[in-house]
């Protein structure tokens, strides 16, 4: 049993203090609600509410917009929709049905553009809470998410600690490190320096209800495709590890048949067009067809701004009111959200008296591992929902990994999940 709906939550005041007359939230549900089986799933940066496969869903979108966790969520899957009532909502500021920069401002009849209020992860959590209230869902069996969706999970634990029984935060951290902040800055500059960005007001009159896309506007003004493409390429580099890039591409030429019609610079014709270049160009071309440049600015700002300890004495203090169970899942090849960052978060949870387990999964896929290795992500999440931290795929809450003389901790290898 699945539904695809949009809820009108009425006037919404963002944490910045600014308000919009109405906030519409696109969401999907899977399974039947029995009162104590609700699981909220929080999507990552460019994801949508379409977390699992639906019989009525077409292939009009790609990437994280289309069943982005379809091998983890669904009938008979790790998060089994025959047992749990799964809710996934597109967050404010995105471009997949929920109100964001590309949406029409009812007060002007034109798209908000960059007049849309600043959005934070806290605003996502508050909007999700309002949506769940509309659906009649009180306390959650679990809230689960990866990447910035994992930050969304952590915000639930500090903002609504009594509303969550169990939490699964995958490939995430309490905050971004300076290197990732710097790369996100360059990505945003790529968009805002595109001459077609026009201060964020590049939408045409016929696209006032746009949900992403990149067609030219009706007044002849093109959208900032080049800037968004470069931003996405930077993101893809962040999501891959050195090992995975070496395995996928090496230094190989992509071959004559894949050479672009227009060379990026005069010298390019002399040098090989490499497979890694071809991959980045292909991903960029796909992305500008499905996502909105302003939404990318808003979403990355929300991720960059998140700091679990904001308003508290530290991370432990932020988690202190949560009395449920927390599972952290990190990947050895992920340099976007590192295993060390996840372990620091686990230490903070232990200091706060939170029941916590930290899995470190051996993987060379980089940050993308939480999306492309469902066989490693699924079992611990399944056991978390069914049995809490006592599940067979979950280590003790006080792992041997905690520390040694070097201050390092030992990874939990994939053999744990092979039973």
GILINDA-V164883 format. One line per field, one symbol per residue. ss: DSSP state (H for helix, E for strand, C for the rest). phi: phi as a letter, one per 40 degrees, with the letter a starting at -180 (. if undefined). psi: psi as a letter, one per 40 degrees, with the letter a starting at -180 (. if undefined). Layout:
BEGIN
ss: ???
phi: ???
psi: ???
END
This chain:
BEGIN
ss: CEEEEEEECCCEECCCCCEECCCEEEEEEECCCCCCCEEEEECCCCCCCCCCCCCCCCCCCCHHHCCCCCCCEECCCCEECCCCEEEEECCCCCCCCCCCCCCEECCCCEECHHHCCCCCHHHHHHHHHHHHHHHCCCCEEEEEEECHHHHHHHHHHHHCHHHEEEEEEECCCCECCHHHHHHHHHHHHHHHCCCCCHHHCCCCHHHCCCCCCCCCCCCCCCCCHHHHHHHHHHHHHHHCCHHHHHHHCCCCECCHHHCCCCCCCHHHHHCCCEHHHHHHHHHHHHHHCCCCHHHHHHHHHHHHHCECCCCCCCHHHHHCCCCCEEEEEEECCCCCCCHHHHHHHHHHHHHCCCEEEEEEECCCCHHHHHHHCHHHHHHHHHHHHHHHHHCCCCCCCCCHHHCCCCCCCCCCCHHHHCC
phi: .bbbbbbccgcbbcccgcbbcabcbcabbbgbcbhbbcbcbbccdbcbcccbcbcbccbcbbgccbfcbccbbidgcdccccbbccbbbccdhcbbhcdadccccccbgbccfccccdbbdccccccccccccccgcccccabbabgccccddccdcccbcccbcabbbbfaacaccdccdcccccccccccccdccfggbbccdcbcbcbggacccccgcccccccccccccccccccbcdccccccbfbcccgccbcccbccadccccbccccccccccccccccccbbbccccccccccccccadcdgbciccccccccbcbbbbbbbcccccbcccccccccccccccgccabbcbccabcgccdccbbcccccdccdccccbgccdccbcccbcdcdabccgcbcccccdcbcc
psi: hiihihhheahhhieeeiiidhhhhhiiihahhedffhhhhhiadfiaegdihidehafeiiaeehfefeedhiheadgheedihhhhhhiheaffdihadeihhedeeiidbeeiiihiddddddddddddddefhbhhdihiiibddddddddddddgdeehdihhhhfaieiiiddddddddddddddeehdedfeegeiidefdfigaifiiieeehiigddddddddddddddeiiddddddddafiieideehidhididedddiihidddddddddddddeeeihdddddddddddddhhdeheieaddddedeheaihhhhihdehedhidddddddddddddeehhiihhhhhieeadededegdedddddddddddeaeeidehiiegidediadeeiihihieddee.
END
